[in-house]
Amino acid sequence: MTPDLSCYLVLDAGICGDRLTEVAGAAVAGGAGIVQLRMKEATTAQRIATGRAVQAAIGGRALFVVNDDIEAALALSADGVHVGQGDMPAAEVRRAIGAGRLLGLSVETEAQARAVPDCVDHIGAGPVRATATKPGHAAPTGWDGLARIVAASPVPAVAIGGVTASDAPAAVRAGAMGLAVVSAICAAPDPAAAARDIAQAMRAAREVA
């Protein structure tokens, strides 16, 4: 499975509110290649119910990933799971989800990047900037820090943390394969246009790199 990491939407229920499924469908229409459902305060049952609605909205046009809930991911036959440094170890997640699903891992430092196991498919590297969408996040890496993390990682990376379409050239220079965004799409008045701008900007930046 080779995902298109150019525009990676982290679908945050708190930001999207009752627009969650609308945002998901519009973002995929605009070019988001992966949609991750992040509902940190929800129960597994709530994640499954919401996940089904999101899957219906995206209609198989993008990969669907569940954040940190293996039970929900398996119940939804999701395309993958994303975990953080404080969640279940990646090797255990891989054993639980099998070889056919994507496994993403959040990485905040070079040391964490060097320790990424070979069962991981890609990393979310950052935060590049401070962001209100993830309380208690690590210190921002900046672009130079991101480049060091990407260089230390054995797998492809997406940049996350306050990034927008205008950051595509800097992300590509740092070695990232895409932008993982929350507010840039979830809070946009036109999520389809926002996703399109990000996907096109990343592809254009890669072409001239």
C-alpha positions as CSV (number, residue, x, y, z in Angstrom):
1,M,0.0,0.0,0.0
2,T,1.6,3.3,-1.1
3,P,-0.4,6.2,0.3
4,D,-0.4,9.7,-1.1
5,L,0.9,11.7,1.8
6,S,0.7,15.1,0.1
7,C,-2.4,16.2,1.9
8,Y,-3.1,14.3,5.1
9,L,-6.2,15.4,7.0
10,V,-6.3,14.9,10.7
11,L,-10.1,15.1,11.3
12,D,-10.6,16.7,14.7
13,A,-14.1,16.3,16.1
14,G,-13.6,19.2,18.4
15,I,-12.8,21.7,15.6
16,C,-15.1,20.3,12.9
17,G,-18.1,20.0,15.2
18,D,-21.2,19.0,13.3
19,R,-19.4,19.6,10.0
20,L,-17.2,16.6,10.5
21,T,-18.5,14.4,7.8
22,E,-19.0,17.3,5.5
23,V,-15.4,18.4,5.9
24,A,-14.2,14.9,5.4
25,G,-16.1,14.4,2.1
26,A,-15.1,17.9,0.8
27,A,-11.4,17.5,1.7
28,V,-11.2,14.2,-0.2
29,A,-12.9,15.7,-3.2
30,G,-10.3,18.4,-3.0
31,G,-7.4,16.0,-2.9
32,A,-6.7,14.7,0.6
33,G,-5.2,11.3,0.3
34,I,-5.5,10.2,3.9
35,V,-8.2,11.0,6.5
36,Q,-7.3,10.3,10.1
37,L,-10.1,10.3,12.7
38,R,-8.9,11.8,16.0
39,M,-11.4,11.7,18.9
40,K,-9.2,11.7,22.0
41,E,-12.0,12.0,24.5
42,A,-14.5,9.6,22.9
43,T,-15.3,6.0,23.6
44,T,-14.5,3.2,21.2
45,A,-18.2,2.9,20.5
46,Q,-18.4,6.6,19.6
47,R,-15.3,6.4,17.4
48,I,-16.9,3.4,15.5
49,A,-20.2,5.3,15.0
50,T,-18.4,8.4,13.8
51,G,-15.9,6.4,11.8
52,R,-18.7,4.8,9.8
53,A,-20.2,8.2,9.0
54,V,-16.8,9.4,7.9
55,Q,-16.2,6.3,5.7
56,A,-19.6,6.9,4.0
57,A,-18.6,10.5,3.3
58,I,-15.3,9.7,1.8
59,G,-16.6,6.7,-0.1
60,G,-13.3,4.9,-0.5
61,R,-11.7,7.8,-2.4
62,A,-9.0,8.2,0.3
63,L,-7.4,6.0,2.9
64,F,-9.1,6.1,6.3
65,V,-7.0,5.9,9.5
66,V,-8.0,5.8,13.2
67,N,-6.0,7.5,15.8
68,D,-5.0,5.4,18.8
69,D,-7.9,2.9,18.9
70,I,-7.1,-0.5,17.5
71,E,-10.5,-1.9,18.4
72,A,-12.3,0.8,16.5
73,A,-9.9,0.5,13.5
74,L,-10.5,-3.2,13.3
75,A,-14.3,-2.9,13.7
76,L,-14.3,-0.3,10.9
77,S,-11.9,-2.3,8.7
78,A,-9.9,0.9,8.5
79,D,-6.9,1.3,6.3
80,G,-4.6,2.0,9.2
81,V,-3.9,3.2,12.7
82,H,-1.8,6.2,13.9
83,V,-0.3,6.2,17.4
84,G,1.8,8.6,19.4
85,Q,4.9,8.1,21.6
86,G,2.8,7.6,24.7
87,D,0.4,5.1,23.1
88,M,0.8,1.3,22.6
89,P,4.3,0.5,21.2
90,A,4.3,0.4,17.4
91,A,5.4,-3.3,17.3
92,E,2.4,-4.3,19.4
93,V,0.1,-2.3,17.2
94,R,1.5,-3.9,14.1
95,R,0.9,-7.4,15.6
96,A,-2.7,-6.4,16.4
97,I,-3.6,-4.9,13.0
98,G,-1.6,-7.2,10.8
99,A,0.7,-6.5,7.8
100,G,-1.9,-5.1,5.4
101,R,-2.7,-1.9,7.2
102,L,-0.8,1.4,7.4
103,L,0.9,2.2,10.7
104,G,1.8,5.8,11.4
105,L,3.8,7.1,14.4
106,S,4.1,10.6,15.8
107,V,7.8,11.7,16.2
108,E,8.9,14.8,18.0
109,T,12.7,14.4,18.2
110,E,15.7,13.1,16.3
111,A,16.2,10.4,18.9
112,Q,12.6,9.2,18.4
113,A,13.1,9.2,14.7
114,R,16.2,7.1,14.9
115,A,14.3,4.6,17.1
116,V,11.4,4.2,14.6
117,P,10.9,0.4,14.1
118,D,10.6,-1.1,10.6
119,C,7.0,-2.0,11.3
120,V,6.1,1.7,10.9
121,D,5.1,2.9,7.4
122,H,5.5,6.7,7.9
123,I,5.9,9.3,10.7
124,G,4.1,12.5,11.6
125,A,7.0,14.8,12.4
126,G,6.7,17.9,14.5
127,P,5.1,20.1,15.6
128,V,6.8,22.5,13.3
129,R,5.0,25.4,15.0
130,A,3.1,25.7,18.2
131,T,-0.5,24.7,17.7
132,A,-3.7,24.9,19.8
133,T,-5.1,21.7,18.3
134,K,-2.9,19.4,20.4
135,P,-2.6,20.7,24.0
136,G,0.7,19.8,25.8
137,H,2.6,19.1,22.6
138,A,6.4,19.1,22.4
139,A,8.5,22.2,21.7
140,P,8.1,23.3,18.1
141,T,10.9,21.9,15.8
142,G,11.0,24.7,13.2
143,W,12.0,23.8,9.7
144,D,15.7,23.0,10.6
145,G,14.5,20.7,13.4
146,L,12.1,19.0,11.1
147,A,14.8,18.4,8.5
148,R,16.9,16.7,11.2
149,I,14.0,14.5,12.2
150,V,13.2,13.6,8.6
151,A,16.9,12.8,7.9
152,A,17.0,10.5,11.0
153,S,13.8,8.6,10.1
154,P,14.0,5.4,8.2
155,V,10.5,6.0,6.7
156,P,8.7,8.8,4.9
157,A,7.5,11.8,7.0
158,V,4.7,14.3,6.9
159,A,5.1,17.6,8.6
160,I,2.6,18.6,11.2
161,G,1.9,21.5,13.5
162,G,0.4,24.7,12.3
163,V,1.3,24.1,8.7
164,T,-0.6,25.4,5.6
165,A,-0.3,25.2,1.9
166,S,2.2,28.1,1.8
167,D,4.6,25.9,3.8
168,A,4.9,23.3,1.0
169,P,8.3,24.5,-0.3
170,A,9.8,24.6,3.2
171,A,8.4,21.1,3.9
172,V,9.8,19.7,0.7
173,R,13.2,21.3,1.4
174,A,13.1,19.6,4.8
175,G,12.5,16.3,3.2
176,A,8.8,15.8,4.1
177,M,6.5,14.0,1.7
178,G,3.4,15.9,2.8
179,L,1.6,18.2,5.1
180,A,-0.6,16.8,7.9
181,V,-3.2,19.4,8.8
182,V,-6.0,20.0,11.2
183,S,-7.2,23.6,11.3
184,A,-6.1,24.4,7.8
185,I,-8.9,22.2,6.5
186,C,-11.2,21.7,9.5
187,A,-11.6,25.4,10.1
188,A,-11.6,26.4,6.5
189,P,-14.8,27.9,5.0
190,D,-14.2,25.8,1.9
191,P,-12.5,22.5,2.9
192,A,-12.3,21.2,-0.6
193,A,-10.4,24.3,-1.8
194,A,-8.1,24.1,1.2
195,A,-7.3,20.5,0.6
196,R,-6.8,21.2,-3.1
197,D,-4.4,24.0,-2.4
198,I,-2.3,21.8,-0.1
199,A,-2.1,18.9,-2.4
200,Q,-1.2,21.0,-5.4
201,A,1.3,23.1,-3.5
202,M,3.1,19.9,-2.3
203,R,3.2,18.4,-5.8
204,A,4.4,21.7,-7.3
205,A,7.1,22.0,-4.6
206,R,8.4,18.5,-5.2
207,E,8.6,19.1,-9.0
208,V,10.9,22.1,-8.5
209,A,12.9,20.6,-5.7
